[in-house]
Amino acid sequence: MNRAQRITRDALTSLLASRSRALLMMLGPAAAVAVLSTVIVTTQGAREQVMALVSKHSLDMLMVRAGAEVQIFAPRADRGLAVLFEDDARAIEAEIAHVRMVSPVQNQRGIEVVVRDRVVTTRAFGVDSDWMVLRRWGMAEGEFLSDADLAVAGRVVMLGAKVARDLFPEGGAVGQTVRVANDPYTVKGVFIEMGASAGGDDWDDRIVVPFTTSARRLLNRPYLEQIVLRVDDVSRVRETAERVRALLRTRHNIGPGEADDFFVREPEDVERAAVETSSALRALLVAVSIIAQVAGGLATANLMLTGVSQRVHEIGLRRAAGAREADITRQFLTECVVVSLGGGILGTAIGVAVALGLSAAGLASSRITWVPFGAALLASVTIGVAAGLHPARKAARLDPAKSVREQPV
Amino acid sequence: MERLAKSYRRGVAITEVLKDVSFTIRRGEFVAVMGPSGCGKSTLLNLLGFLDRPDGGTYRFEGADLSGADDATLSAVRNRRIGFVFQQFHLLDRVTALDNVTLPLLYADDDADDAAGGGAARARRSLAMVGLENREDHFPAELSGGEQQRVAVARALINDPAMILADEPTGNLDAKSGNGILDLLRTLADQGRTIVLVTHDRAVANRADRTLVIEDGRVVAGESAP
């Protein structure tokens, strides 16, 4: 054992010898870490709930439709208003912050798809390669269209589940050739069952082709029905919608007082409010736990300082016996970090128990990962060093000549 | 250490506590330092023990001038060459007599004797020298004042120091226990250790080979060996 190890061991022995003082000093870090781990466990649970909500209702998605607001209630939205174009989509992607994915969307009903003697009339969509992830769709078989398909305006088609069932009752659609509006297309994939939209659209009764293919071949027109985009931060959906609106008004030369020729559809207010409340609450809890860390650190530092002044004689004696300043610093810092770590372990246990209690009582949802444990370790070592450094240096700098002579307190 | 004589020469002016104090102490001498309260006796002892640094003058310990030495060097000298005994004993009350005696080994640089057995064996030898071989597992509170001071002396002895500095070692003891401590110091001096003892008690000082009297920051008697 070298000198540093001996001194560390002596500090631990001395802590064991004065357990009540050590326990008292643990309370500050324990309380701080308890708050921290409660906050982490419950906010992780809340965050997960929010993420589930976001993905279920696509709360991070904005949809720009051609035509004024009333259009969405019209029986046929795709009546061919030539106001939205691919350049609008590219401008949104390039100019507006927090926009993560953008896809132009063309669609048209009454498209005939033929395989041998089977005919299905369905709705065709032309979209970008981001569209499937953006809309949170998935493939049951095969693949979604690629950037390469877009680049060459390839004649590939993805079938909705119902279309695939009607055209290929025995399955095996992928790789087959179908005629879409009399043009041969290769089936690249089949979507999973998506059900119907709230408005009654059957999401399984459709086909999807690359946007370039629909614009140049299938529909052979430049304008879009929609632009869909995803915002990278749910709490910024509303401000992003406003920015999109402002950008499109400028691009469409709409003067003040004139009505929009498009409509930006935002996610439902109710769900979004839940998400926003949750993130505000999370910020508050984070603030509370930061305050708890500082308070716990100050309490520990205070007890350490008291300990140093009570142990002036001990420090003087150790100096007389040959302890360097650095040895004294090491001793007190070790004590403080060990106490703080002990408090951290205690606090994590309390915090996790409280969080589980809260979720058992239905007041919060908890999710336990390694994060609270890592954070507790980090926080308690930080508290220990931050709270111990000043008292330890103060102890080391005591004048040994004075400290051996000072009268007992 | 080959010199037979250690010389302490000081011409000092320290915040008026000590003014131009010069003297020499030879190895193996038992010197008492006397003087009225506040005359600078304890300051002198702290300077001799490198717990404090002089503002001026020269102090040679075992022939070496350590005035420019760093904290680590001085700490090592305190650890290996000097033992301290205080009026208040300054024992750690939460550990046994044996562990109190072992304390200075914590700060030793050599690892040779740090195996638990080696350190404990040295501490036992040290306790035996002060006649407390049967008290090693006792806590300070279980010992009499005289025994506590003996533990403190054993602690001072564990690194086999050349010099022991005792600041009013009998000040908190009854006459009988005090005499026991003085006998012990006498024996240590006879074994060749230098003892410097601060006291204000004439009877205590009479046990020494020589008495250095300080008044108003100056040596007024006993500068050199009789």
HADDOCK unambig.tbl for C-alpha pairs under 7 A between the chains (distance, minus, plus):
assign (segid A and resid 1 and name CA) (segid B and resid 111 and name CA) 6.87 0.50 0.50
assign (segid A and resid 2 and name CA) (segid B and resid 111 and name CA) 6.34 0.50 0.50
assign (segid A and resid 3 and name CA) (segid B and resid 106 and name CA) 6.63 0.50 0.50
assign (segid A and resid 3 and name CA) (segid B and resid 107 and name CA) 6.39 0.50 0.50
assign (segid A and resid 3 and name CA) (segid B and resid 109 and name CA) 6.43 0.50 0.50
assign (segid A and resid 6 and name CA) (segid B and resid 106 and name CA) 6.01 0.50 0.50
assign (segid A and resid 7 and name CA) (segid B and resid 106 and name CA) 6.35 0.50 0.50
assign (segid A and resid 17 and name CA) (segid B and resid 94 and name CA) 6.04 0.50 0.50
assign (segid A and resid 313 and name CA) (segid B and resid 90 and name CA) 6.61 0.50 0.50
assign (segid A and resid 314 and name CA) (segid B and resid 90 and name CA) 6.90 0.50 0.50
assign (segid A and resid 317 and name CA) (segid B and resid 90 and name CA) 6.63 0.50 0.50
assign (segid A and resid 320 and name CA) (segid B and resid 51 and name CA) 6.78 0.50 0.50
assign (segid A and resid 320 and name CA) (segid B and resid 78 and name CA) 6.31 0.50 0.50
assign (segid A and resid 320 and name CA) (segid B and resid 84 and name CA) 6.77 0.50 0.50
assign (segid A and resid 321 and name CA) (segid B and resid 78 and name CA) 6.22 0.50 0.50
assign (segid A and resid 321 and name CA) (segid B and resid 79 and name CA) 5.20 0.50 0.50
assign (segid A and resid 321 and name CA) (segid B and resid 104 and name CA) 5.09 0.50 0.50
assign (segid A and resid 322 and name CA) (segid B and resid 75 and name CA) 4.41 0.50 0.50
assign (segid A and resid 322 and name CA) (segid B and resid 76 and name CA) 5.72 0.50 0.50
assign (segid A and resid 322 and name CA) (segid B and resid 78 and name CA) 5.06 0.50 0.50
assign (segid A and resid 322 and name CA) (segid B and resid 79 and name CA) 4.00 0.50 0.50
assign (segid A and resid 322 and name CA) (segid B and resid 104 and name CA) 6.59 0.50 0.50
assign (segid A and resid 322 and name CA) (segid B and resid 107 and name CA) 5.74 0.50 0.50
assign (segid A and resid 323 and name CA) (segid B and resid 75 and name CA) 5.92 0.50 0.50
assign (segid A and resid 323 and name CA) (segid B and resid 107 and name CA) 5.55 0.50 0.50
assign (segid A and resid 324 and name CA) (segid B and resid 71 and name CA) 6.29 0.50 0.50
assign (segid A and resid 324 and name CA) (segid B and resid 72 and name CA) 5.79 0.50 0.50
assign (segid A and resid 324 and name CA) (segid B and resid 75 and name CA) 5.60 0.50 0.50
assign (segid A and resid 400 and name CA) (segid B and resid 51 and name CA) 5.76 0.50 0.50
assign (segid A and resid 401 and name CA) (segid B and resid 46 and name CA) 5.85 0.50 0.50
assign (segid A and resid 401 and name CA) (segid B and resid 51 and name CA) 5.15 0.50 0.50
assign (segid A and resid 401 and name CA) (segid B and resid 52 and name CA) 5.90 0.50 0.50
